Each structure stands twice: as C-alpha cells, then as structure tokens.
Amino acid sequence: MPVFMNPFQKHHVRDFPDVFVPLAHATRYPSVVADHNEKLGISSDSPVNDKEGEASVGGKYSANTVEGLRAEVDLGTLGKWAFYIMQTAGKSKVINKAIMDIGMGPYQWQLFVLCGFGWLADNLVLQVVALTLPSLTSEFGVSSNNVRYTTCATFVGLCLGASFWGIGADLLGRRLAFNTTLFLAGVFGLAVGGGPSWVGTCGLYAALGFGVGGNLPVDGALFLEFLPSASQSLLTLLSVWWPLGQLLGSLIAWGFLSNYTCSPDLDSCDVSAPPCCAKANNWGWRYLNITVGAIIFSMFMVRFFFFHLFESPKYLLAQGRQAEAVATVHGIAYKNKRKTWLSVEVLNAIGGDPAVLDNTKLSRADIVKRTLGKFSKDRIAPLFATRRLGVMTCLIWICWATIGMGYPLFNAFLPQYFQNTGKANTAPTPNSIVYRNYAITSIVGVPGSIIAAYTVDVKYIGRKYTIAIATLITGILLFCFTISDDSNYQLTFSSLEAFFQNIMYGVLYAYTPEVFPAPNRGTGTGIASFFNRLTGLCAPIVAVHAGKVNPNAPIYASGSLILVAFIAMCCFPIETRGKQSL
C-alpha cells in the first residue's frame, strides 16, 4: 500500500486478494479448538466425517463448521439490548475468533508502537507541565505555591478529554478519535510555547490536556480490539511507554532549561512584585514546549500518513457496516500474510442477515445510552455480587483514588522540590543540577515497568506481593526524601522512588482488569480510572494549601496516601497469577 493514502478509506474484501479460505479447510488456533472440543464434549476419538466441506473431527459441530461456531458463541442473557447483542455482540465474538486464528503479526506490532505513542505523550505532557512551573514563576511573577494551579488546569483538560473521547470513539469511530487526540495535543503543545501570560498559558495547557487526555482510554481499547486473545497480555506491556515519556521529557528539559532559563530568585517572585526574568532571558520553557509539541505532532503524522489504521470491526458492526467489518479482518490477514475464513455469509449464519432483519443499526442516541449504561446501577451491582468480589472492588477503587492523588503530589512538583527545599537559609539549587537530577530520576525509573512484567508471574510473589511490596517501599522513600536538603541525597531517594513507583503502577494497570468479571470489566476499570483522574485534579489544590503551611507537606501527604494504598493492597482477597480472569 502507498505511504500517503486516504486515512479514512473504506474497504471491500476484494481489496485483499488471496487471503480467504473456506471455514471447512481453515487452520484454527489450537487452543480455540481445544476449548471448543472441551465445551462440547468432543474428543479426538470422535467419529470422522469425510463429507466435502465438513471437518473431520466432531462432525457438524466441529470447530470448522458454522454449527460449531454457533455453539462457541454463547450469547447468555440478552437483556435490554437484546437485538443489538444478537446482531452485533454474537458476530463480534466470531470476529474475535477469526482474529485469533490469524494471530499476531506485523499489523498488531506496528499498532503496539503507535498506541504506545499515545501513552508516551500522556506522561510526556504531565512531565513538561511539572518541569515548567519554576520558569513560569520566574517570568510571570506568580508565587511558587500558586503556580501549581497550572497543573490543576491541565488535569481539568485531561478529565474532560478522557470523558469526551471515550464516548466520541463510540459515536465517531475509533480512527477519528485515535488520530485527533494526538493532533490536538501536538497543535496546542506548540501553542503553549507562545503563552502570553500565566492565565493564557494555563488555558493552553488545559486545551493540550483535552487532546492528550483521550489517549489512554482510546488507544488501549483500540489496541485490544485488534489483538488475538492469546496475546492480550501485550496490553499490559503498553505501560512501558509511560516511563519513556517521563525520560524523554526530562532529557529535553535538561538541555533547554539548564541553558536558557534565568537563575531564579523565588523569594521575590510573587504576584505583587515585578517578574524575576524577562521573556527574552527565559526561553527555556518555551523551547521545551515547542520541542515536545513538535514531537507529538510528528507522532500524529506517522499515525496519519505512514500507517493505515483499519476501523474497528466492533464499531463497524454497531453502525450496521457488516461488509466493511469483514473487509477489516481480511485487511489484517493481508498485512500479516495469513489466511482467514471469515465471510459475510458466516456472520449472517451466526447472527442473521441484516438485509432481512430491521433496525440493525443503533442510532447515535442509542450508542450514547448504551455507553453511559456501562455505569448504571445494573452494571455496578454485579461488582458487589459476592462479599469477596465486593471487598475487592472497594479496595481496588481505594487504591486508584489514593494513588491518583499521591502520585502528582510528588511527581508533578518534583522540579520545585529539587530547586528549593523551603528552608530560608538554603539557596535554590542551580538549574543545571535540578534538571540533571530529574533526568537521572527518570532513567532509573524505566526498568521498573519491565521488572514488574516479570515478577507478577513468579511463584509465591505474583500480583499481590509485587504491588504491595513496591507500594510500601515507595511510600517509605517519599518520607525519606524530606530528611535532608542535600541534592545528592534527594537524587538517591527520588530515583529509588521512581523505580518502585513504576513497578507499582505497572502491576496496578495489569491487575485491575483481571479481578473484575468479564461482563462488568469495563465498568469496574472505568470507575477506577474516574477516581484516579478526579483525585489527580484535586492534588494541585491540596499542594497549594498544604504548601503554605509547610513546603514539605505535599510530600508527606503523598507518602501517607501511598501507604493507605499499601494497606488496602494487603487486604486484597484475590490473586490472579496463573488463573483465568473472572
């Protein structure tokens, strides 16, 4: 396919020649066949059927027949959305099985990198905001305490973006949301570099947050919809891109902010005094934002022009575009150089022919109602169906809420902590040391996510002990950070904290969806994410008021909240290592 193409092109199966093979002659994924045979009680000793077009083991109910596929697709209780489930959810299961039989290939690996761009951009923006706070104080004459409202403005944008783009992906399509989020982040990232005032800069950061805030929910969901079920653990590996965002931001900041920033005099930088630095002498933070904006916009360009993203088959089915959904699967097989047995005829045999049945397409209002219905009482109640599950649900939400506030209370203001410990007899740390230490902290933190991916499957450790131990150590190190104002001492403990903190977050991202029942997994993880963003929004407000009492108070609060999360983790009643999801 050409490099530059129509990113929103519609496809037909004829666009992908030589990928179709009849179901009866297709090679099914071994574990799918094994599960199918176990479910239907078919053994390898079952009678052989030699009729043309039928599989040899299990007769007409084998994994290579439409009847066998229909037996695999268990629709369960249809409920309020009965027609939609019959037409779409059942067919979605068939598409999932077709993608499973195609397996992992170049298309999914390329998508892994491009979705990783979104996760990288999310943390990159958070780090840039934290890194520019001292420079905003110097240039605009805002106190070092009140300037923390800049982070609050960014979190407002993040919350709005996560909510809007999560629903927008269901209304407008995954492709549009996937590309638009990075486009907005890149444009407003560049615009922040020209911030005319502190208030104007806060507004631009809020707009930047609105764009980048959709990356985590949209990219993760889209990647999952193209993954074979046997490779869904790769969704956890996406978290590796998170610390890479912090590392990239810190390295760029080290170069610009160390060389193009005024030496701050924080005591004279308040709203009643003239700015400490003129714009002409304080271009470091502007160069940083322009560079980061250009990087994010470049990632958008790669997504938009150098990779052709197929629209999600599940979205196409919901829109009544069944032939395009089949063409998408053929496109994946074509990109991976594999074969597929999926056809419109197979889907019609499972869920009915849309040309015969009416109302196969949900209206936009229905889509919104169904999306919002994920958070209805009927969807939340099953999370408390048993005492054990109810306790698990409450504890995991507590962890997301406490960590959601504890993380930014320290990390969002780390450059400020490095620069000024709050002691009157201590001169501010030079910029070169501040941003050097921040870069080293980011580098040390990167291996944490990789180690977490290994230890969660170690016998006698698993998810529970990995996350609990890492969280406990993280909380203790936060308190240790405040003991001394020596820059080398602070560097040591901030680096160790970053390492164990990334282990904590990496396991939390993997463990959370595993503990919720599959039908309500989206609701459970969605509410957890909401609590995380909400408390993160409150973190700058807490930091502003607590910082007036004691400059180290936000760090004490951060450590305390992380230790509360540790206590909750010690009470987790479920260990998911080596077990199938509920």
Backbone hydrogen bonds, N-H to C=O, Kabsch-Sander energy under -0.5 kcal/mol:
donor,donor_aa,acceptor,acceptor_aa,energy
5,M,3,V,-0.6
9,Q,6,N,-1.7
15,D,12,H,-2.4
16,F,13,V,-1.7
19,V,16,F,-0.7
21,V,340,T,-2.1
25,H,22,P,-1.5
26,A,23,L,-1.3
28,R,26,A,-0.7
32,V,29,Y,-0.7
33,V,29,Y,-2.0
34,A,30,P,-2.5
35,D,31,S,-2.5
36,H,32,V,-2.4
37,N,33,V,-2.8
38,E,34,A,-2.3
39,K,35,D,-2.4
40,L,36,H,-2.1
41,G,37,N,-0.8
42,I,37,N,-2.9
46,S,43,S,-2.1
49,N,56,S,-1.0
50,D,48,V,-0.6
54,E,51,K,-1.8
58,G,47,P,-0.9
58,G,56,S,-0.5
59,G,47,P,-0.6
61,Y,58,G,-1.4
62,S,59,G,-1.6
65,T,62,S,-1.2
68,G,60,K,-0.6
69,L,65,T,-2.2
70,R,66,V,-2.8
71,A,67,E,-1.8
72,E,68,G,-1.6
73,V,69,L,-1.7
74,D,72,E,-1.1
75,L,73,V,-0.8
81,W,78,L,-0.5
82,A,79,G,-1.2
85,I,81,W,-3.0
86,M,82,A,-2.7
87,Q,83,F,-2.5
88,T,84,Y,-3.5
89,A,84,Y,-0.9
90,G,85,I,-2.3
92,S,88,T,-2.7
93,K,89,A,-1.9
94,V,90,G,-1.4
95,I,91,K,-2.4
96,N,92,S,-2.6
97,K,93,K,-1.9
98,A,94,V,-2.0
99,I,95,I,-2.6
100,M,96,N,-2.1
101,D,97,K,-2.0
102,I,98,A,-1.7
103,G,99,I,-2.4
109,W,105,G,-2.0
110,Q,106,P,-2.6
111,L,107,Y,-2.1
112,F,108,Q,-2.1
113,V,109,W,-1.5
114,L,110,Q,-2.2
115,C,111,L,-2.9
116,G,112,F,-1.7
117,F,113,V,-1.3
118,G,114,L,-0.8
119,W,115,C,-1.5
120,L,116,G,-2.8
121,A,117,F,-2.7
122,D,118,G,-1.9
123,N,119,W,-1.7
124,L,120,L,-2.4
125,V,121,A,-2.3
126,L,122,D,-1.5
127,Q,123,N,-2.4
128,V,124,L,-2.1
129,V,125,V,-2.2
130,A,126,L,-1.9
131,L,127,Q,-2.6
132,T,128,V,-1.6
133,L,129,V,-0.7
133,L,130,A,-0.7
136,L,132,T,-2.2
137,T,133,L,-2.1
138,S,134,P,-1.9
139,E,135,S,-2.4
140,F,136,L,-2.5
141,G,137,T,-1.1
142,V,136,L,-0.6
147,V,143,S,-2.2
148,R,145,N,-1.3
149,Y,146,N,-2.1
150,T,147,V,-1.9
151,T,148,R,-0.9
152,C,148,R,-1.1
153,A,149,Y,-2.3
154,T,150,T,-1.9
155,F,151,T,-2.2
156,V,152,C,-1.8
157,G,153,A,-1.7
158,L,154,T,-2.2
159,C,155,F,-2.6
160,L,156,V,-2.3
161,G,157,G,-2.8
162,A,158,L,-2.5
163,S,159,C,-1.9
164,F,160,L,-2.8
165,W,161,G,-2.6
166,G,162,A,-1.3
167,I,163,S,-1.5
168,G,164,F,-3.0
169,A,165,W,-1.9
170,D,167,I,-0.9
171,L,167,I,-1.6
172,L,168,G,-3.5
173,G,168,G,-0.6
173,G,169,A,-0.6
177,A,173,G,-1.5
178,F,174,R,-3.0
179,N,175,R,-2.0
180,T,176,L,-2.7
181,T,177,A,-1.9
182,L,178,F,-0.6
183,F,179,N,-1.7
184,L,180,T,-2.7
185,A,181,T,-2.1
186,G,182,L,-2.5
187,V,183,F,-2.5
188,F,184,L,-2.6
189,G,185,A,-1.7
190,L,186,G,-1.9
191,A,187,V,-1.9
192,V,188,F,-2.0
193,G,189,G,-0.7
193,G,190,L,-0.7
194,G,191,A,-2.0
195,G,192,V,-2.2
201,T,197,S,-2.5
202,C,198,W,-2.3
203,G,199,V,-2.1
204,L,200,G,-2.0
205,Y,201,T,-2.4
206,A,202,C,-2.1
207,A,203,G,-2.0
208,L,204,L,-2.4
209,G,205,Y,-2.7
210,F,206,A,-1.9
211,G,207,A,-1.6
212,V,208,L,-2.6
213,G,209,G,-2.3
214,G,211,G,-1.0
215,N,212,V,-1.7
218,V,214,G,-2.0
219,D,215,N,-2.6
220,G,215,N,-0.6
220,G,216,L,-1.6
221,A,217,P,-1.5
222,L,218,V,-2.6
223,F,219,D,-2.5
224,L,220,G,-2.0
225,E,221,A,-1.6
226,F,222,L,-0.7
226,F,223,F,-1.0
227,L,223,F,-0.5
227,L,224,L,-0.9
231,S,228,P,-2.2
232,Q,229,S,-1.2
234,L,231,S,-2.0
235,L,232,Q,-1.6
236,T,233,S,-1.0
237,L,233,S,-1.1
238,L,234,L,-0.9
238,L,235,L,-0.5
239,S,236,T,-1.9
240,V,237,L,-2.0
241,W,238,L,-1.8
242,W,239,S,-1.0
244,L,240,V,-1.0
245,G,241,W,-1.4
245,G,242,W,-0.8
246,Q,242,W,-1.2
247,L,243,P,-2.4
248,L,244,L,-2.6
249,G,245,G,-2.2
250,S,246,Q,-2.3
251,L,247,L,-2.1
252,I,248,L,-2.1
253,A,249,G,-2.4
254,W,250,S,-2.2
255,G,251,L,-1.4
256,F,252,I,-2.1
257,L,253,A,-2.4
258,S,253,A,-0.7
258,S,254,W,-0.6
259,N,256,F,-0.7
260,Y,256,F,-2.5
268,S,265,D,-1.5
269,C,265,D,-0.6
269,C,266,L,-0.7
270,D,268,S,-1.3
273,A,270,D,-1.7
276,C,138,S,-1.5
277,C,138,S,-2.0
281,N,278,A,-1.3
282,N,279,K,-1.7
284,G,260,Y,-2.9
287,Y,283,W,-2.8
288,L,284,G,-2.2
289,N,285,W,-2.0
290,I,286,R,-2.6
291,T,287,Y,-2.6
292,V,288,L,-2.6
293,G,289,N,-2.8
294,A,290,I,-2.3
295,I,291,T,-2.2
296,I,292,V,-2.6
297,F,293,G,-2.5
298,S,294,A,-2.2
299,M,295,I,-2.0
300,F,296,I,-2.0
301,M,297,F,-2.2
302,V,298,S,-2.2
303,R,299,M,-2.3
304,F,300,F,-2.9
305,F,301,M,-2.8
306,F,301,M,-0.8
306,F,302,V,-1.2
309,L,307,F,-0.9
310,F,308,H,-0.5
316,L,312,S,-2.2
317,L,313,P,-2.5
318,A,314,K,-1.9
319,Q,315,Y,-1.4
320,G,317,L,-1.6
321,R,316,L,-3.0
322,Q,320,G,-0.9
325,A,321,R,-1.6
326,V,322,Q,-2.1
327,A,323,A,-2.2
328,T,324,E,-2.2
329,V,325,A,-1.6
330,H,326,V,-2.1
331,G,327,A,-2.3
332,I,328,T,-2.2
333,A,329,V,-2.2
334,Y,330,H,-2.4
335,K,331,G,-2.6
336,N,332,I,-2.1
337,K,333,A,-0.6
337,K,334,Y,-0.7
338,R,333,A,-3.0
340,T,19,V,-3.1
347,L,343,S,-1.9
348,N,344,V,-2.6
349,A,345,E,-1.8
350,I,346,V,-1.2
351,G,347,L,-2.9
352,G,348,N,-2.0
356,V,353,D,-1.8
357,L,353,D,-2.2
362,L,318,A,-1.6
362,L,360,T,-0.5
367,I,363,S,-2.2
368,V,364,R,-2.3
369,K,365,A,-2.5
370,R,366,D,-2.8
371,T,367,I,-2.5
372,L,368,V,-3.0
373,G,369,K,-1.9
374,K,371,T,-1.3
375,F,372,L,-2.0
376,S,373,G,-1.7
379,R,376,S,-0.7
380,I,376,S,-1.9
381,A,377,K,-2.7
383,L,380,I,-1.7
384,F,381,A,-2.2
385,A,382,P,-1.5
390,G,386,T,-2.7
391,V,387,R,-2.4
392,M,388,R,-2.1
393,T,389,L,-2.6
394,C,390,G,-2.2
395,L,391,V,-2.4
396,I,392,M,-2.4
397,W,393,T,-1.9
398,I,394,C,-2.2
399,C,395,L,-2.1
400,W,396,I,-2.0
401,A,397,W,-2.2
402,T,398,I,-2.8
403,I,399,C,-2.5
404,G,400,W,-1.7
405,M,401,A,-1.2
406,G,402,T,-2.8
407,Y,403,I,-2.7
409,L,405,M,-1.6
410,F,406,G,-0.9
410,F,407,Y,-0.9
411,N,407,Y,-2.6
412,A,408,P,-1.2
413,F,410,F,-0.7
414,L,411,N,-0.9
417,Y,413,F,-2.0
418,F,414,L,-2.7
419,Q,415,P,-2.0
420,N,416,Q,-2.4
426,T,423,K,-1.8
427,A,425,N,-0.5
429,T,419,Q,-2.5
433,I,430,P,-0.6
434,V,430,P,-2.3
435,Y,431,N,-2.5
436,R,432,S,-1.1
437,N,433,I,-2.6
438,Y,434,V,-1.8
439,A,435,Y,-1.8
440,I,436,R,-2.3
441,T,437,N,-2.5
442,S,438,Y,-2.0
443,I,439,A,-2.1
444,V,440,I,-2.4
445,G,441,T,-1.5
446,V,442,S,-0.9
446,V,443,I,-0.8
448,G,445,G,-1.2
449,S,446,V,-1.0
450,I,446,V,-0.7
451,I,447,P,-2.6
452,A,448,G,-2.2
453,A,449,S,-1.6
454,Y,450,I,-0.8
454,Y,451,I,-0.8
455,T,451,I,-2.7
456,V,452,A,-1.8
457,D,454,Y,-1.4
458,V,455,T,-1.7
461,I,458,V,-1.7
462,G,455,T,-0.5
462,G,458,V,-2.1
465,Y,461,I,-1.6
466,T,462,G,-1.3
467,I,463,R,-2.5
468,A,464,K,-2.2
469,I,465,Y,-2.4
470,A,466,T,-2.1
471,T,467,I,-2.2
472,L,468,A,-2.3
473,I,469,I,-2.3
474,T,470,A,-2.1
475,G,471,T,-2.4
476,I,472,L,-2.2
477,L,473,I,-2.5
478,L,474,T,-1.6
479,F,475,G,-1.3
480,C,476,I,-2.0
481,F,477,L,-1.8
482,T,478,L,-0.6
482,T,479,F,-1.0
483,I,480,C,-1.5
490,Q,486,D,-2.5
491,L,487,S,-2.2
492,T,488,N,-2.0
493,F,489,Y,-1.9
494,S,490,Q,-2.5
495,S,491,L,-2.1
496,L,492,T,-2.0
497,E,493,F,-2.1
498,A,494,S,-2.2
499,F,495,S,-2.0
500,F,496,L,-2.2
501,Q,497,E,-2.4
502,N,498,A,-1.9
503,I,499,F,-1.2
504,M,500,F,-2.3
505,Y,501,Q,-2.6
506,G,502,N,-2.3
507,V,503,I,-2.3
508,L,504,M,-2.1
509,Y,505,Y,-2.3
510,A,506,G,-1.3
511,Y,507,V,-3.4
512,T,508,L,-2.0
514,E,510,A,-0.7
515,V,511,Y,-1.2
515,V,512,T,-0.8
516,F,512,T,-0.6
520,N,517,P,-1.3
521,R,518,A,-1.2
524,G,520,N,-2.3
525,T,521,R,-2.5
526,G,522,G,-2.0
527,I,523,T,-2.4
528,A,524,G,-1.7
529,S,525,T,-2.3
530,F,526,G,-2.0
531,F,527,I,-2.4
532,N,528,A,-2.0
533,R,529,S,-2.3
534,L,530,F,-2.7
535,T,531,F,-2.4
536,G,532,N,-1.5
537,L,533,R,-2.0
538,C,534,L,-1.3
539,A,535,T,-1.1
542,V,538,C,-2.2
543,A,539,A,-2.6
544,V,540,P,-2.3
545,H,541,I,-2.0
546,A,542,V,-2.9
547,G,543,A,-2.2
548,K,544,V,-0.8
549,V,545,H,-0.7
549,V,546,A,-0.8
550,N,546,A,-2.2
553,A,550,N,-2.3
555,I,552,N,-0.6
556,Y,552,N,-2.1
557,A,553,A,-2.6
558,S,554,P,-2.2
559,G,555,I,-2.8
560,S,556,Y,-2.3
561,L,557,A,-2.4
562,I,558,S,-2.2
563,L,559,G,-2.0
564,V,560,S,-1.9
565,A,561,L,-2.0
566,F,562,I,-1.8
567,I,563,L,-2.1
568,A,564,V,-2.0
569,M,565,A,-2.3
570,C,566,F,-1.9
571,C,567,I,-0.6
571,C,568,A,-0.9
572,F,569,M,-1.6
579,K,576,T,-1.9
582,L,514,E,-1.1
